[in-house]
Amino acid sequence: MTQTVGTDSLLDQALAAEVLHLARAGGADFSELFIEDSLNTTLRTLQGEVKDATGGNLFGAGLRLLYGTRVVYAYTNDVTPRGLRDLASQVARAQGGRGEVARDGAGGLDFRRVDAPPLYVARQHPLAAAKRAKLDLMRRAHGGAAGVGFVRTVDVTYLDRVQRVLVANSEGLWAEDERVYTRLIVRAIAQDGTLRETGMYGPGAARGLEFFEEKIPEEIGEEAARIANAMLHAEYAPAGKLPVVIGNEFGGVIFHEACGHILETTAVEKNASVFADKMGQKIADACVTAIDDGTIPGAWGMVNVDDEGMPAQRTVLIENGILKSFMVDRVGAMKTGYARTGSGRRQNYTFAPASRMRSTFIDNGTQTPAELIAGVKHGIYARKMGGGSVTPGTGDYNFAVNEAYLIENGEVTRPLRGASLVGNGAQDLMNIVGVAGDLSLGQGMCGSVSGSIPTDVGQPHILISEITVGGRA
């Protein structure tokens, strides 16, 4: 929640101004303080019994200096006045400064509060909820999966995190925010003799425990069990170049990994992106519009303000196949000339911010999933995607399919195991020939240069005219 500067702030304004001023004694053009106070809880049950219960508090400060476009970053967990002054002095001295400034008028910043009302306010705040309430959610999820079909083992994890942050910089910006995250992950293991399959479902949101009034714990467990049972007796997938219908929700992980990262200025500014010189050009079929949005209330990738203090924005990356924008942080804007998009994000105070995704998805089209499938004579329906690998810069990828089916004469028939999709993000954008209207988001943790952050992936069902399917020839 963005707050008015006052006694509830993580740092006194006068001290912040002094530290920011002191840090520039080495000749920096810009200084920025990031203060963080985070509390997190992780609970895990196996077969309904508690196996792990951990919690932690992360409290510290990061100091970023810009010398032109060169970045210097330092951090400390000593957020006392002396600790912060020492940090600033040491950084300034390391950059050729004296590490001290005259006390007269030190700082003198007239901070301006960022006016960014919270997009969503938790009704059942995790810090106000007892552990037994969280365990009850887990047991309900366990009950939704246990004993369903061939399910023999159920593993449930509950996560929550409450992060309070302050961003203050030498331009006089002052932004405070509270981020609340909750997530419930169920892994159901089905077994029949020597056959064994795992189904996983793990929705989350930037909401309180009221999120589980929408995502019912029993239904989360049921979905994990459904996937495990569906794949248990599947035959091996065929191999070759085939048309593929990719499901909605976590199906968007391919766009996120193979295309999203090379639309961030962390790649563009180094000319390490195949899209670096494609602004205004056609990079996808006209049926494709892709968006990175930090303004969806309560979404896992929501940001009231980013980690540079900029209010959330909705950024259209691709519109009807035309490249319209990159995801741009402060340094990315300086190096590329593109306007900032509120995309500066970091895992915690030990990382400098970088341009990162928020909720990134292919937008709704005009067709239905049934129409996409009906247009395929022989192909694959990749209903649920799994993990994979991507080559940075090129967008070459290899992703496992956790739930796959054969499409024959426009109908979904037999379940398939061992399928993978191998391709190139930039090329496959041009091969998307159909987009349905059933957009849904899936949740995950995205790792990059500024650490691991919560992001949404997503899309409606899409049809790719041809893609390499790894399986058995």
Buried (B, 14 or more C-beta within 10 A) or exposed (E): BBBEBEEEBBBEBBBBBBBBBBBBBBEBEBBBBBBBBBBBBBBBBBEEEEEEBEEEEBBBBBBBBBBEEEBBBBBBEEBEBEBBBBBBBBBBBEBEBEBBBEEEEBBEBEBEBBEBEBBBBBEBBBEEBEEEEBBEBBBBBBBBBBEBBBBBBBBBBBBBBBBBBBBBBBEEBBBBBBBBBBBBBBBBBBBEEEEBBBBBBBBBBBBBBBBBEEBBBBBBBBBBBBBBBBBBBBEEBBBEEBBBBBBBBBBBBBBBBBBBBBBBBBBBBEEBBBBBEBBEEBBBBEBBBBBBBBBBEBBBBBBBBBBBBBBBBBBBBBBEBBBBBBBBBBBBBBBBEBEBBBBBBBBBBBBBBBBBBBBBBBBBBEBBBEBBBBBBEEBBBBBBBBEBEBEEBBBBBBBBBBBBBBBEEBEBEEBBBBBBBBBBBBBBBBBBBBBBBBBBBBBBEBEBBBBBBBBBBBBBBBBBBBBBBBBEE
